[in-house]
């Protein structure tokens, strides 16, 4: 069994919990409210900014042009293509995408980003790829599952979101899995254990990100703002 097959098998309970999360079910049946959509986009915009910075760290640790090109391609994908599912949510919420940028991180998003950045700065390239893998993998499986079960047509409010991840998410997932498997083959047992730990924690944090958006999570104590 390949390393990423082992990871997916061990994380199956988290994947299933994500599939059944009320935010994901709300995508399926189109029932998410305006506030939930707005909170998700605000947080995901900042998350993806951090994701691109982590790709930059991975480029700095790359040893071949092939690796550099692969990470650079993913930066371009986020910058130029992944705005489309955000636009779908914004359209459904009746807001402009540009209005939802530059907001502070909610606790769960903050935790997730700091987790990835710590691994990026302290870990190997294999560890970086492992900590990043759950994002494209869970989104692809959500999209493909919703394509199969919901079978949305263009009247569905989240038709573009579902088709984007269900159809386009597979390439990123396949690329990541291939590279993680290749790295794991030459990694020490200790490094493989760290890669597994990073992957599993990212899976948990993917669930928490959906939960954060659904509950419109904020910090428990509001800070007073100065009028000066």
N, C-alpha and C positions, 0 to 999 in steps of 0.2 A: 504494500500500500504506500502510495506517495505521501510525502509529509503533509501537503495541504489537504489530502483526503483524510488524514488522521485529525487535522485541525477541525475540518468541517464536521466530522463525526462527533468529536468531543464538544463542539459548540452547538450541536443540533438543538438542544433545549433552548438556548438563547435565540437562535434563528426562529424557532417556532413561536417563542414568546413575542418576538418582534412582529411576525406575521399577524398575530392575534391582538397586537396592541390597538387600543381604540383610535389612535391617530392614523395608523395604517388602514384600519377598517373604515375610518372616515374618508380616506382617499378612495377606497373601494366603492363606497356607497354615496360619495359626494356630500357628506353631511358635516364636514368641518366648518366651524364658524370663522368669521372674519378675523377675530382676535388671534385664534390659533394659527391661521395661515400667516398673519403678519409676524407673530412671534417667531415662527419657524424660519421665515425668510431673513429676518433680522439676524438671527443667530447663525444660520447656515452661511450667510454672506461672510461673516467674520471667520467662521470655521474654515471655509474654503480658502480664504486669504492665508490663513495659517498653514493649510494643507500645501499650498503652492510654495510657501517659504520652506517647508520641510523637503519638498522636492529639490529646492535649491541646495539645501544641506546635503541631500543625497548626491546631487551632481558633484559637489565639492569632494565627496568621498569616492566617486566613481573612478575606475581605472581604465575604462575603455570608451571610445566614442560611441559604441553601441549602447552602453549604459546611459551615457549623457543624453543621447538622442531620445531614448525611451522616456526618461524623466522630463525632458524638455517638451516632448509631444504631449505628455499628460498636463503640463502647465498650460499649454496652448488650448487643450480640450476644456479645462476649467474656465479659462479666461474668455474663450470665444463661443463655447457650445453649452456649458452647463448653466449659463444664464437663462436658457429657454425654459426649463422646468420652474425656475424662480418666477419668470414672467407669467407662467400659467397660474401659479398661486396668487401673484399680485393682481392679475386680471380678475380672478374669482373673488378676491377681497376688495376690488375696486380702488386700488392704490397704485401709484407709480413706483416702480422698482427703485428708482433713485431716492425716493423718500425714506427707504428702509435701510439705508447704509450708514455705518458709523455709530452704531449703538453699542453700549457696554455689554459684555458677556454675562449671561446668566450663569449660575453656579455650575450646572452640569456641563455646559459648553466650555466654561473655563477649565474645569477638571479634565475634560477630554483633550483640549488643545495642549494643556501643560503636560499631560501624559505623553502625547506624541512628540512634543518638542524635547522633553527630557530624553526619550529614546533616541531621537535624531541626533542630539548633541553628544550623548554618551555611548551610543551603540554602534554596531557594525552596519554595513549596508544591508545585510540579511535581516537584522533586527528592525531597521527602518522599514523595509518592505513588509515585514510581518505586522508591524504596528499600523501600517496604512491599509493593508489588505481588507479588513472587515468593511470598510466604507464602500468601495465599489462592489464587493461581493454581496453584501446584504441588500444594497439597492437594486442590483441586477436581479436577485432572486425575488424581491418584492415585486418589481416591475413585471417579470416573466410570469410569476404566479397570478398577478392581477389580470394580465392579458389572457391567461387561460381560464380563469374563473369568472371574471367580470365581463370579459369580451366587450370592452367599451367601444361605442361609436363616437362620432364627433360631437354628439349632444351631451356627452358626459363632461361635467365641469373640469375634470382632471385628466381628460383624454391625452393631452400633450405630455403631461408628467409621466403617466403610465407607459405610453409608447416610447418616450425618450429612454427611460431606464430599462424597460423590457427589451427593447431592440438594440440600444447602443451600449448598454452596460456590460455586455458579455465580453467585448474586446479588451477592456481594461482589466476585467477580472481574470481572463485567460492569461494576459500578459503578466500580471502580478503573480499568479499561481505558478506559472512556468519558472519565473525568476526565483521565487521563494523555494521551490522544489530543487532547483539547481544549486542554490546556495546551501540548502540544508544537507545536500549530499556530501559536501566537503567540510561542513561545520563540525566543531567538537560537540560532544554530548551536552556540555554546559551551555554552549551557545544555542543549540537547538532548544534546550529547556527555556532559555530566555526568550527566544523567538515565539515559543508556544505561549509563554506567560504574557508577552506583549499582545499577541493576537487575541487571547481570551479576554483580557481586560478591555481591549478596544471593542470587542463584541458586546461586552456588558455596557460600555459607554455609548454604543450605538443605540441600545435599548433606552438608556437614560436620556439620550438626546430626543428621541420621539416623545418620551414621557414629559420632558421639559417643555416641549412645544405644546403638547396637549393641555398641560396644566398651566401654561403661560408662567413658568417658574421665574421668580425673582429672588433677589437676596432677602434674607429674613428681616433685616433692619434697613429701613430706608434712610439714606443720608440727606440731610438738609442741603439745599443748593443756595449758593450766595447770589444775591441780586447785583453784586458789584461787577 
